[in-house]
Amino acid sequence: MKTLTALMLLVWAVVLPAAAEPRTEPVAGELLIASAAIQDPRFDHAVILLLRHDASGAFGVMINRPLGERPIAELLADATADKDKETKDNGVAGTVRLFLGGPVEPQYGFLIHGADYRRPETLILENGLAMTATKEALRDIGRHQGPAKYLFAVGYAGWGAGQLEGEIARRDWFTAPADPELVFDEARGAVWERALARRTREL
């Protein structure tokens, strides 16, 4: 995996069923599912929600690497250096469950959520999913004004131009549609197996 240009964001297989018509590239908003043949141990049994894929490269976040709970106020304190942060964060309470989104830039955070919540900077994905990467989104959650369901990941998985395509050609990854039920399942049980069962085509 190759580090992408730093984003100005929160400082925050297996015997498979026959594939349908092959495709040449994955689509943002889909799931990438690590095959049993993947060489990188950091992505063993990984399920990644792809957030972008274009000629310059791709990036996404893993949705099945929970790290534990952390107070929202602590995350905001770590991410906010301005003098009036205490005023801004008045009324913020509660915790969020952290996930490891990937090995790249772990100081950046990504809030994956449903389409019921939107800010001007929100990236709208397929199948009722969206992503926002600002401190304000965490503040909204801490004030009970955020999305009904969400997943907060730190770090991401990044590919340079043509790199993901090369890994696909090597049969490292499969794809499946993403949906809120799988992405936001609080039990987090057997996410890789369930995503693999949803596979509709081989890339």
Secondary structure, DSSP 8 states (H G I E B T S, - for coil): ----S----B----S-----S--SS--TTEEEEE-TT---GGGTT-EEEEEEEETTEEEEEESS-EEEEEEHHHHHHHH--STTHHHHTTT---EEEEEE--SEEEEEEEEEEETT---TT-EE-STTEEEE-SHHHHHHHHTT-S-SSEEEEEEEEEEETTHHHHHHHTT-EEEEE--HHHHT-TT-TTHHHHHHHT--B--
